[in-house]
Amino acid sequence: MSAKALIRGGAPQGAVPHDRFLLSAEAWARLPGALAEDPAIALLGLWAELGTVHAAFLDETTNEIFLASAVAEGGRYAALSPARPGAIRFERMIRDLWGLTAEGAVDLRPWLDHGRWQIAGPMSANPLSLVGAEPPQPEFLPVEGEGIHQIPVGPIHAGVIEPGHFRFHIQGEVVVRLEARLGYKHKGVLSLMLGKSPRAAAVFPARLSGDSTVAFGWAFAAAAEAALGVTIPPRAIALRAVMGELERIHNHLNDWGFVCNDAAFAFPHARCGFLREGVLRACAAAFGHRLMMDGVLPGGIAPDIAPGGAELILAALAAVEAEIPALRRIYDSHASLQDRVVGTGFLDPAHARRFAAGGFVGRGSGRGFDARLTPGYAPYDWLLPPIAVETGGDVDARVRVRVAELATSIGLVRRLLAELPPGETLVPLPSQAGEGVALIEGFRGECLAWVRLDEGGLIRGCFLRDPSWLQWPLLEAAIEGNIVADFPLCNKSFNCSYSGVDL
C-alpha cells in the first residue's frame, strides 16, 4: 500500500482545507516503510498534542497536502526519521516538549531542552520535576580520523546575532563535520497560545521569528480562518500580499548585502543596507511598524494602509529597482567576490529533495517549490508570479535566486497597489470549534501553521513550523569539505532562523 493510501485509509478529522486522518497505532507503524518506498511524499512537519502525534505531508506529483495522526500508546510511536531524515529534529523536539518517544528513531538526543528546564515534558500530561538536577553535558556525534580537532563556536556571537552553538570537527582547515546545537531562544510559544482566542494569540506567531512576522502572522491567520470558515475581505487579501512581498524584499536585500560582506566586499553591503532602510521606513509610514509586526490578524489586517503610504512604498521600490542592475554588475564582475561564492557551500539537489527544502535554499538547488503556487492561495492564484530556480546549489545560486525574486516582488507590489480593492480590512470571528492548516510562502520558504479550536473558539492545539527546520541540517551538509573561514559565508547564504525552530 502506498504511503498516501495508508494515510487516507485513516478516519478523516475534518481539518480545512487539507484534511487530517487519524491512523491506528498499527497503521502508523507501517508508515515509515511505506514512505521509504514512496519518495514523492515529502514531510512538511511533525509535532504532537497530549498523547497524540501529527505529521503533514505533500505529494509532489499531485501537489496535495494531507495530515496524519496517531495515538502514541504508552507514550511511544513509530519514528519517521529512518525514512525521512527531516523528521529527526522534530522527533527530538516532540520528546522534549510532549514526552513522547519515537521508537526506532535515528537520533533521540535532546533538542530544545538542554537540561536546564525545571520540568521535563512541559506540554505532556504528566510533566516531571527536575529541580536540583545536574544539567547534562551536551553530546555531539563522533568523528574519527587522523588530525581531527574540534572548534566550538557560540552560543554567544559577536554583534546582534541570535544564539546558537556550532561544533566543528576539523582536519587541517577543512570542515569534516558541523553540528548545530540550538534551543537557546526557546520561548514556549506553543504553550502560550493554548486557551486563547485566535485574535488574542496572534501576537505569538508574529514574534516566532521577527524577520518573518508577516509570513507567520498570515499563516496562523489563514489556519484560524479555515478552521472557522471565515472569508476575509478582498482588500485585506491584497494588503497581506503587499506586506508579504515587502518582507521578502527587505530580507533579500539584507541577505545579499551580508553575503558580500562575509566575502570581505563591503560596498554592496552598504548599498543594500541603504536601500533596505528606505523600504523599512516606507513600511513604517504605511503600516505603522518597520517590520509590519501585528499588522496581519485573523479576520484580515489592521490598520489599513495609511494615506500616502502606497506612494512612499512605490518610491522606495523605485530606488531599489534603479540600483539593482548596477549592483548585479558589481557582483558579477569582481573576480575576488566570485571566487568566494561560486562553488562554495554546495548543496546537492538530491539532499534538497530528500529534505523537502523550500525557499531560496531549495530553489538554489533545483527544487522549484513555492507555496504561493503549490498548493497556492489568493491573491497569487491570479498574480501567478514566476518562480526563480537555479541549479548551481552553491552560495552564488542562492544569491541569484534572491536577486531574481527582488525584481518579481517589486512588480507584484506595484500590481497589487495599482488594483487595490476598496472596502473593509477586518471582519469579526465566530466562536466555534474547527481545525485549520495553512502554508504561506515567507522570504526563506514555506511557513506551516496548524490550529485546533474548541466549541468556544479557543485554541486547544497548535503548531508553527519555520522552513529552517528542514534547512539547518542541509547547512551542516553543505559546509562539509569547505574551509572554516567560509562558514560565515555559507551560513548567511542559508540564513536559517534560530528563533523560528527554538519555539
ABEGO torsion letter per residue (X at the ends): XBAAAAAAABBBAGBOABBBBBBBAAAAAAAAAAAAABAABBBABBBBBBGBBBBBBBBAAAGBBBBBBBBBBGGBBBBAAAABAAAAAAAAAAAAAAGBBBBGBABABBAABAGABABBGAABABBBBABGBBBBBBBBBBBBEBGBBBBBBOABBBEBBBBBBBBBBBBEABBABBBBBBGAABAGAAAAABGBBAAAAAAAAAAABAAAAAAAAAAAAAAAAAAAGBBBBAAAAAAAAAAAAAAAAAAAAAAAAAAAAAAGBAAAAAAAAAAAAAAAAAAAAAAGBAAGBGABBBGEBOBBBBBGAAAAAAAAAAAAAAAAAAAAAAAAABAAAAAAABGBGBBBAAAAAAAGBBEAAAAAAGBABBAAAOAEBOAAAAAGBBBBBBAAGBAAAAAAAAAAAAAAAAAAAAAAAAABBBEBABBBBBBBBEBBBBBBBBAAEBBBBBBBBBAAGBBABBBBBBAAAAAAAAAAAAABGBBAAAAAAAAAAAGBBAAAAAX
